[in-house]
């Protein structure tokens, strides 16, 4: 069975490439329109044949295609965050999408947290390692993650902060992070 997260990630990459190509076409049409004395901030409706200038028609059509392609890529990006991976290849594909989108995106207001949390949930599920109140052991090591920290109180606070972050509980994350910082400061 092919991983649905992998299929969506590949579809997103294709949609991104299509969006970039349509962006180039829209920019070329905009340049042509401006050379022809037009303004790219005109109506969003494509004039019916015979109406308007050829450059206007080409620009509006290219702009419409670019917006449609960008919308399709955005929809796929959202679906990736809500589709569980069923293999490590699917998780890798999801994270590759996150990296590529983060590099191209200057507005990271919500992105990439839902995608990262989704990939973390996939990894926990695929490795059968649930995050609970106990401290899981490290692979190939007899020590738990909690034992890596020097003080038990700070290790509990750090683990609880990580647990809250991975579950998307921002309030608990801030509380446990502040607790961890306080314990670390008191230690020094």
C-alpha positions as CSV (number, residue, x, y, z in Angstrom):
1,X,0.0,0.0,0.0
2,X,1.3,3.4,-1.0
3,X,1.5,6.0,1.8
4,X,-1.2,8.6,1.3
5,X,1.1,11.3,2.9
6,X,3.7,10.4,0.4
7,X,1.2,10.7,-2.5
8,X,0.0,14.1,-1.2
9,X,3.5,15.3,-0.8
10,X,4.4,14.4,-4.4
11,X,1.2,16.0,-5.6
12,X,2.1,19.2,-3.7
13,X,5.6,19.3,-5.2
14,X,4.0,19.0,-8.7
15,X,1.4,21.7,-7.8
16,X,4.2,24.0,-6.6
17,X,6.1,23.6,-9.8
18,X,2.9,24.3,-11.8
19,X,2.3,27.4,-9.6
20,X,5.9,28.7,-10.2
21,X,5.5,28.2,-14.0
22,X,2.2,30.0,-14.0
23,X,3.7,32.8,-11.9
24,X,6.4,33.3,-14.6
25,X,3.7,33.4,-17.3
26,X,1.7,35.9,-15.3
27,X,4.8,38.1,-14.9
28,X,5.5,37.9,-18.6
29,X,1.9,38.9,-19.3
30,X,2.1,41.8,-16.8
31,X,5.3,43.1,-18.4
32,X,3.6,42.9,-21.9
33,X,0.6,44.7,-20.5
34,X,2.7,47.5,-19.0
35,X,4.7,47.9,-22.2
36,X,1.4,48.3,-24.0
37,X,0.4,51.1,-21.6
38,X,-1.9,49.1,-19.4
39,X,-2.1,48.7,-15.7
40,X,-1.9,45.3,-14.0
41,X,-4.4,46.5,-11.3
42,X,-7.4,46.3,-13.5
43,X,-10.6,44.2,-13.2
44,X,-10.2,40.6,-12.4
45,X,-12.6,39.6,-15.0
46,X,-11.2,38.4,-18.4
47,X,-12.9,40.6,-21.1
48,X,-15.0,38.6,-23.6
49,X,-13.4,38.1,-27.0
50,X,-13.2,41.3,-28.9
51,X,-13.3,43.4,-25.7
52,X,-10.2,45.0,-24.3
53,X,-6.7,44.7,-25.5
54,X,-4.9,41.4,-26.2
55,X,-2.3,42.1,-23.4
56,X,-5.1,42.7,-20.9
57,X,-6.8,39.4,-21.8
58,X,-3.5,37.5,-21.6
59,X,-2.6,39.1,-18.3
60,X,-6.0,38.4,-16.7
61,X,-6.0,34.8,-17.9
62,X,-2.5,34.2,-16.6
63,X,-3.3,35.8,-13.3
64,X,-6.4,33.6,-13.0
65,X,-4.4,30.4,-13.7
66,X,-1.7,31.4,-11.2
67,X,-4.3,32.0,-8.5
68,X,-6.0,28.6,-9.2
69,X,-2.6,26.8,-9.1
70,X,-1.6,28.5,-5.9
71,X,-5.0,27.6,-4.3
72,X,-4.6,24.0,-5.3
73,X,-1.1,23.9,-3.8
74,X,-2.4,25.5,-0.6
75,X,-5.2,22.9,-0.3
76,X,-2.7,20.1,-0.7
77,X,-0.5,21.6,1.9
78,X,-3.4,21.6,4.4
79,X,-4.3,18.0,3.5
80,X,-0.7,16.9,4.2
81,X,-1.0,18.2,7.8
82,X,-4.2,16.2,8.4
83,X,-3.3,13.0,6.6
84,X,-1.5,10.4,8.8
85,X,1.6,8.8,7.3
86,X,1.7,5.1,7.3
87,X,5.4,4.7,6.7
88,X,8.6,6.5,7.6
89,X,8.9,7.5,3.9
90,X,5.6,9.3,4.3
91,X,6.9,11.2,7.4
92,X,10.1,12.1,5.5
93,X,8.0,13.4,2.6
94,X,5.8,15.5,5.0
95,X,8.9,17.0,6.6
96,X,10.5,17.7,3.1
97,X,7.4,19.6,2.2
98,X,7.7,21.6,5.4
99,X,11.3,22.5,4.7
100,X,10.6,23.5,1.1
101,X,7.5,25.6,2.0
102,X,9.4,27.3,4.9
103,X,12.2,28.2,2.5
104,X,9.7,29.7,0.0
105,X,7.3,31.3,2.5
106,X,7.9,34.6,4.1
107,X,4.7,34.6,6.1
108,X,5.1,31.8,8.6
109,X,2.2,32.9,11.0
110,X,0.6,29.4,11.3
111,X,2.8,27.3,9.1
112,X,4.7,25.0,9.9
113,X,3.5,24.1,13.4
114,X,0.5,22.0,12.3
115,X,2.7,20.1,9.8
116,X,5.5,19.5,12.3
117,X,3.0,18.3,15.0
118,X,1.4,16.0,12.4
119,X,4.8,14.5,11.5
120,X,5.7,14.1,15.2
121,X,2.4,12.3,15.8
122,X,3.2,10.0,12.8
123,X,6.6,9.3,14.2
124,X,5.3,8.5,17.7
125,X,2.6,6.2,16.2
126,X,5.0,4.5,13.7
127,X,7.7,3.8,16.3
128,X,5.1,2.7,18.9
129,X,6.6,5.3,21.3
130,X,3.7,7.1,23.0
131,X,4.4,10.1,25.1
132,X,2.9,9.5,28.5
133,X,3.6,10.4,32.1
134,X,6.6,8.1,32.2
135,X,9.9,8.8,30.5
136,X,10.5,6.6,27.4
137,X,13.9,5.0,27.0
138,X,16.3,6.0,24.3
139,X,16.8,3.4,21.5
140,X,19.8,1.2,22.3
141,X,20.2,2.8,25.7
142,X,19.1,1.7,29.2
143,X,18.7,5.3,30.4
144,X,15.4,7.2,30.0
145,X,15.2,10.6,28.3
146,X,14.5,12.0,31.7
147,X,17.8,10.7,33.1
148,X,19.8,12.8,30.6
149,X,19.0,15.9,32.6
150,X,21.0,16.4,35.8
151,X,18.2,17.3,38.1
152,X,15.0,15.2,38.3
153,X,12.8,18.3,38.8
154,X,14.1,20.1,35.7
155,X,13.9,16.9,33.7
156,X,10.2,16.5,34.5
157,X,9.6,20.1,33.6
158,X,11.5,19.8,30.3
159,X,9.7,16.6,29.4
160,X,6.3,18.1,30.3
161,X,7.1,21.1,28.1
162,X,8.0,18.9,25.2
163,X,4.9,16.8,25.7
164,X,2.7,19.9,25.8
165,X,4.4,21.4,22.7
166,X,4.0,18.1,20.7
167,X,0.3,18.0,21.6
168,X,-0.2,21.6,20.6
169,X,-1.1,22.8,24.1
170,X,0.6,26.3,24.0
171,X,-0.5,27.3,27.5
172,X,0.9,24.2,29.2
173,X,4.0,24.5,27.0
174,X,4.6,28.0,28.3
175,X,3.9,27.0,31.9
176,X,6.3,24.1,31.8
177,X,9.0,26.0,29.9
178,X,8.8,28.8,32.6
179,X,9.1,26.1,35.3
180,X,12.1,24.6,33.6
181,X,13.8,28.0,33.3
182,X,13.1,28.7,37.0
183,X,14.6,25.4,38.0
184,X,17.6,25.9,35.8
185,X,18.2,29.4,37.2
186,X,17.9,28.2,40.8
187,X,20.5,25.5,40.1
188,X,23.1,28.1,39.1
